[in-house]
Amino acid sequence: MRKDFSRLPGEHIITWLLRCWDNGASSLELEGREAKQLGSLSREGGIDKAIGKKAQALSLWRRLLSSVRERYPFSEDVVCRPGKWTTMERGIQYLRELAVWEMVYYDPDNTQLPADPDEVQCTRPMWRKFVRSAPSSYANSLAVIDWKSEEAPTVDEVAGRLRQYEESLSSSLVLAVEKLSQDVQQLKEDISYSPPVQTRIAAVGSKRFSAPERGYGAYTPRDILWFYLRDHGEDMRKWDGKPTSTLWARVHELQGKTAVQRDSSRKYAAPVSTWQPPRPSERPDRTYDPPEGTSKSFLQEVSSDYDEQD
């Protein structure tokens, strides 16, 4: 009995009383002499002394309630567990503790009052305390709940409604996650069916390895321009985020070339201003065609020149 009904170190008094109820304190009838033999159950001398004060046979539950009331005659002196609960089951446990707190200050001679914490009516003050202790994910929804009938429901009835509310939230969340998973899977399928656009870059050099042979085949035209500028001593922080057209222009400048029209079908032209290639910090796992109007032969020359510089 000491193991089942002893108060744990640091345990709140109301939490201890509710645990004693759940362990069957109401079913144990004890006389005063037998109650004294239990020793220190509450870890407070005033409460333990009051437990065995009455000589007649009483349930251990009634002895515990009366001893706490005698030690703390004012309800403000007994604190229900402060802080916010994190799960609905912890919240229901807190609501039951509020019911026990109400029972401590019941009239012990009134036999019409419930002896079971779960049968205590959930009054509006109790409900307000419960809502104030709720986390933000529950507080807004719980605050608008009101009793339709004038008579307040019991704690057990409220606990049943709270569990239904929790199940409905869980079901809605599961449906939302399933729908999101289906959308992501469909997106992956759509992407997998889209044929990739690849650009082959030819490197000129009879006595040296070509760029694809050296592993540069996966690089985009922007990557090659980026490496070219970097290897020519450019401060790449200045070029970070710049459009590809600006990189083309700087490469022209470094090579000392001017825009020369080679033939009617192949000419140097500024790329479309709205074309935005990937940032150089992105992984070059995709290849892209040069911007519209840009000569691929120039890219070949840059790649070849990059091979020579390497």
C-alpha positions as CSV (number, residue, x, y, z in Angstrom):
1,M,0.0,0.0,0.0
2,R,2.9,2.4,0.7
3,K,4.2,1.7,-2.8
4,D,0.9,2.4,-4.5
5,F,-0.2,5.4,-2.5
6,S,3.1,7.2,-1.5
7,R,3.7,10.6,-3.0
8,L,6.6,10.8,-5.3
9,P,9.4,13.4,-4.8
10,G,8.4,16.7,-6.4
11,E,4.9,15.4,-7.2
12,H,2.0,18.0,-6.9
13,I,-0.5,17.2,-4.2
14,I,-3.5,17.1,-6.6
15,T,-1.6,14.9,-9.0
16,W,-0.8,12.6,-6.1
17,L,-4.4,12.4,-5.1
18,L,-5.6,11.6,-8.6
19,R,-3.0,8.8,-8.8
20,C,-4.2,7.4,-5.5
21,W,-7.8,7.4,-6.9
22,D,-6.7,5.5,-10.0
23,N,-4.8,3.0,-7.8
24,G,-8.0,2.2,-5.9
25,A,-7.9,4.3,-2.8
26,S,-11.7,4.5,-2.7
27,S,-12.0,0.7,-2.3
28,L,-9.8,0.5,0.9
29,E,-11.6,0.8,4.2
30,L,-9.3,1.6,7.0
31,E,-9.7,2.3,10.7
32,G,-7.6,5.1,12.3
33,R,-5.1,2.6,13.8
34,E,-4.6,0.9,10.4
35,A,-4.2,4.3,8.7
36,K,-1.5,5.3,11.1
37,Q,0.5,2.2,10.2
38,L,0.9,3.4,6.6
39,G,3.5,5.9,7.8
40,S,4.4,8.9,5.7
41,L,2.4,8.8,2.5
42,S,2.3,12.5,1.5
43,R,5.8,13.6,2.6
44,E,4.2,16.3,4.7
45,G,3.8,15.8,8.4
46,G,0.5,17.8,8.7
47,I,-1.2,15.6,6.0
48,D,0.2,12.3,7.3
49,K,-1.0,13.1,10.9
50,A,-4.5,13.9,9.7
51,I,-4.8,10.7,7.7
52,G,-5.1,8.6,10.8
53,K,-6.8,11.2,13.0
54,K,-10.4,9.7,12.7
55,A,-10.9,6.4,14.5
56,Q,-13.9,5.1,12.6
57,A,-13.6,3.1,9.4
58,L,-13.3,5.3,6.4
59,S,-12.1,4.8,2.9
60,L,-8.5,5.8,2.2
61,W,-9.8,8.2,-0.4
62,R,-11.9,10.1,2.0
63,R,-9.1,10.2,4.6
64,L,-6.7,11.7,1.9
65,L,-9.2,14.4,0.9
66,S,-10.0,15.4,4.4
67,S,-6.4,15.5,5.5
68,V,-5.4,17.7,2.6
69,R,-8.4,20.0,3.3
70,E,-7.3,20.2,7.0
71,R,-3.7,21.0,6.1
72,Y,-4.7,23.6,3.4
73,P,-8.0,25.1,4.5
74,F,-7.9,27.7,1.6
75,S,-8.2,26.5,-2.0
76,E,-5.7,29.1,-3.1
77,D,-3.0,27.3,-1.1
78,V,-3.2,24.1,-3.2
79,V,-1.8,24.5,-6.7
80,C,-2.9,22.4,-9.6
81,R,-0.1,21.5,-12.0
82,P,1.0,24.7,-13.6
83,G,2.2,25.0,-17.2
84,K,0.7,24.0,-20.5
85,W,-0.1,20.4,-21.5
86,T,1.3,19.1,-24.8
87,T,-1.0,16.2,-25.8
88,M,-4.7,15.7,-25.5
89,E,-4.3,12.9,-23.0
90,R,-2.2,15.1,-20.8
91,G,-4.9,17.8,-21.1
92,I,-7.6,15.3,-20.0
93,Q,-5.4,14.3,-17.1
94,Y,-5.2,18.0,-16.1
95,L,-9.0,18.3,-16.4
96,R,-9.4,15.4,-14.0
97,E,-6.9,17.0,-11.6
98,L,-9.1,20.1,-11.6
99,A,-12.0,17.8,-10.6
100,V,-10.0,16.4,-7.7
101,W,-9.2,20.0,-6.6
102,E,-12.9,20.7,-6.5
103,M,-13.5,17.6,-4.5
104,V,-11.0,18.5,-1.8
105,Y,-13.2,21.4,-0.8
106,Y,-16.5,19.7,-1.1
107,D,-18.7,19.5,2.0
108,P,-17.8,16.1,3.4
109,D,-21.2,15.6,5.0
110,N,-23.1,16.1,1.7
111,T,-23.7,12.6,0.4
112,Q,-25.3,13.9,-2.9
113,L,-21.9,15.1,-4.1
114,P,-20.0,12.7,-6.4
115,A,-17.2,10.7,-4.9
116,D,-15.7,10.0,-8.3
117,P,-13.6,12.7,-10.0
118,D,-14.9,11.6,-13.4
119,E,-18.5,12.3,-12.3
120,V,-17.7,15.9,-11.2
121,Q,-19.4,18.5,-13.3
122,C,-17.1,20.5,-15.5
123,T,-18.0,24.0,-14.5
124,R,-17.3,27.0,-16.6
125,P,-14.4,28.1,-14.3
126,M,-12.9,24.7,-14.7
127,W,-13.2,24.8,-18.4
128,R,-11.6,28.3,-18.6
129,K,-8.6,27.0,-16.6
130,F,-8.4,24.0,-19.0
131,V,-8.5,26.3,-22.1
132,R,-5.9,28.6,-20.7
133,S,-3.5,25.7,-20.1
134,A,-4.0,24.4,-23.7
135,P,-1.2,24.9,-26.3
136,S,-1.8,27.4,-29.1
137,S,-2.7,24.5,-31.6
138,Y,-5.8,23.7,-29.5
139,A,-6.6,26.9,-27.6
140,N,-8.5,28.8,-30.4
141,S,-10.7,25.8,-31.2
142,L,-11.4,24.9,-27.6
143,A,-12.2,28.5,-26.6
144,V,-15.3,28.6,-28.8
145,I,-16.8,25.4,-27.4
146,D,-19.8,26.1,-25.1
147,W,-22.4,23.9,-23.4
148,K,-25.8,23.8,-25.1
149,S,-27.7,22.7,-22.0
150,E,-27.8,24.6,-18.7
151,E,-26.4,21.7,-16.7
152,A,-22.7,21.3,-17.1
153,P,-21.4,17.9,-18.4
154,T,-19.4,15.7,-16.3
155,V,-15.6,15.5,-16.6
156,D,-15.9,12.0,-18.2
157,E,-18.3,13.3,-20.8
158,V,-16.0,16.2,-21.7
159,A,-13.1,13.8,-21.9
160,G,-15.0,11.7,-24.4
161,R,-15.7,14.8,-26.6
162,L,-12.1,15.9,-26.4
163,R,-10.9,12.5,-27.6
164,Q,-13.4,12.6,-30.5
165,Y,-12.1,16.1,-31.4
166,E,-8.5,14.8,-31.3
167,E,-9.4,11.8,-33.6
168,S,-11.1,14.2,-36.1
169,L,-8.0,16.3,-36.2
170,S,-5.8,13.3,-36.7
171,S,-8.0,12.0,-39.5
172,S,-7.9,15.4,-41.2
173,L,-4.1,15.5,-40.9
174,V,-3.7,12.0,-42.3
175,L,-5.9,12.8,-45.3
176,A,-3.9,16.0,-45.9
177,V,-0.6,14.1,-45.8
178,E,-1.9,11.4,-48.2
179,K,-3.1,14.1,-50.6
180,L,0.2,15.8,-50.5
181,S,2.1,12.6,-51.0
182,Q,-0.1,11.8,-54.1
183,D,0.6,15.3,-55.5
184,V,4.4,14.9,-55.0
185,Q,4.3,11.5,-56.6
186,Q,2.4,12.9,-59.6
187,L,4.9,15.7,-59.9
188,K,7.8,13.3,-59.9
189,E,6.1,11.3,-62.7
190,D,5.5,14.4,-64.8
191,I,9.1,15.4,-64.4
192,S,10.4,11.9,-65.3
193,Y,8.3,11.9,-68.5
194,S,9.8,15.3,-69.7
195,P,12.7,14.6,-72.1
196,P,15.8,16.4,-71.1
197,V,17.4,18.9,-73.4
198,Q,21.1,18.2,-73.8
199,T,23.8,20.2,-75.5
200,R,26.9,18.7,-76.7
201,I,30.0,20.9,-76.5
202,A,32.8,20.1,-78.8
203,A,36.4,20.9,-77.7
204,V,39.0,21.4,-80.4
205,G,42.5,20.1,-79.6
206,S,44.2,17.4,-81.5
207,K,47.0,16.8,-78.9
208,R,44.9,17.4,-75.8
209,F,42.0,15.6,-74.2
210,S,38.6,17.1,-75.0
211,A,36.4,18.6,-72.4
212,P,34.0,15.7,-72.3
213,E,36.9,13.3,-72.0
214,R,38.2,15.2,-69.0
215,G,34.8,15.1,-67.4
216,Y,33.5,18.5,-68.4
217,G,30.7,17.1,-70.6
218,A,28.1,17.6,-67.9
219,Y,28.9,21.3,-67.5
220,T,26.5,23.9,-69.0
221,P,27.7,26.8,-71.2
222,R,27.4,29.1,-68.1
223,D,29.6,26.8,-66.1
224,I,32.4,26.9,-68.8
225,L,32.2,30.8,-68.8
226,W,32.3,30.8,-65.0
227,F,35.4,28.6,-64.9
228,Y,37.0,30.7,-67.6
229,L,36.5,33.9,-65.7
230,R,37.6,32.3,-62.4
231,D,40.9,30.9,-63.9
232,H,41.6,34.4,-65.4
233,G,41.8,35.9,-62.0
234,E,38.3,37.4,-61.9
235,D,36.7,38.2,-58.5
236,M,33.7,35.8,-58.8
237,R,31.8,37.5,-56.0
238,K,31.3,40.3,-58.4
239,W,29.8,38.0,-61.0
240,D,27.6,36.0,-58.7
241,G,24.0,36.3,-59.8
242,K,24.9,38.2,-63.0
243,P,23.1,37.1,-66.2
244,T,24.9,34.9,-68.7
245,S,25.0,37.7,-71.2
246,T,27.2,39.7,-68.9
247,L,29.6,36.7,-68.6
248,W,29.7,36.3,-72.4
249,A,30.6,40.0,-72.7
250,R,33.4,39.7,-70.1
251,V,34.9,36.7,-71.8
252,H,34.9,38.6,-75.1
253,E,36.7,41.4,-73.4
254,L,39.3,39.1,-71.9
255,Q,40.0,37.5,-75.2
256,G,40.4,40.8,-76.9
257,K,37.8,40.0,-79.4
258,T,35.0,42.1,-80.9
259,A,31.7,41.0,-82.2
260,V,32.4,39.7,-85.7
261,Q,29.7,38.5,-88.1
262,R,31.0,35.3,-89.7
263,D,28.1,34.5,-91.9
264,S,24.4,35.2,-92.2
265,S,23.3,32.1,-90.2
266,R,25.9,32.4,-87.4
267,K,26.6,35.7,-85.8
268,Y,27.3,37.1,-82.3
269,A,24.2,38.5,-80.7
270,A,23.2,39.4,-77.2
271,P,21.2,36.7,-75.5
272,V,17.6,37.2,-74.7
273,S,17.4,39.4,-71.6
274,T,14.7,37.4,-70.0
275,W,16.7,34.1,-70.0
276,Q,17.8,33.3,-66.5
277,P,20.3,30.4,-66.3
278,P,20.9,28.6,-63.0
279,R,23.2,30.1,-60.5
280,P,26.8,28.8,-60.6
281,S,26.4,27.5,-57.0
282,E,23.9,24.9,-58.2
283,R,25.0,21.5,-59.1
284,P,25.7,21.1,-62.8
285,D,23.5,18.0,-63.2
286,R,21.7,19.3,-66.2
287,T,22.7,20.7,-69.6
288,Y,21.3,23.7,-71.3
289,D,21.4,25.0,-74.9
290,P,23.1,28.4,-75.2
291,P,20.7,31.4,-75.1
292,E,18.8,32.1,-78.3
293,G,20.9,34.0,-80.8
294,T,24.3,32.9,-79.3
295,S,26.7,31.2,-81.6
296,K,27.6,27.7,-80.5
297,S,30.9,28.0,-82.4
298,F,31.9,30.7,-79.9
299,L,31.2,28.4,-77.1
300,Q,33.4,25.8,-78.8
301,E,36.2,28.3,-79.0
302,V,35.8,29.2,-75.3
303,S,35.8,25.6,-74.4
304,S,38.9,24.9,-76.5
305,D,40.6,28.0,-75.1
306,Y,39.8,26.8,-71.6
307,D,41.4,23.4,-72.5
308,E,44.5,25.2,-73.7
309,Q,44.6,27.3,-70.5
310,D,44.2,24.2,-68.4
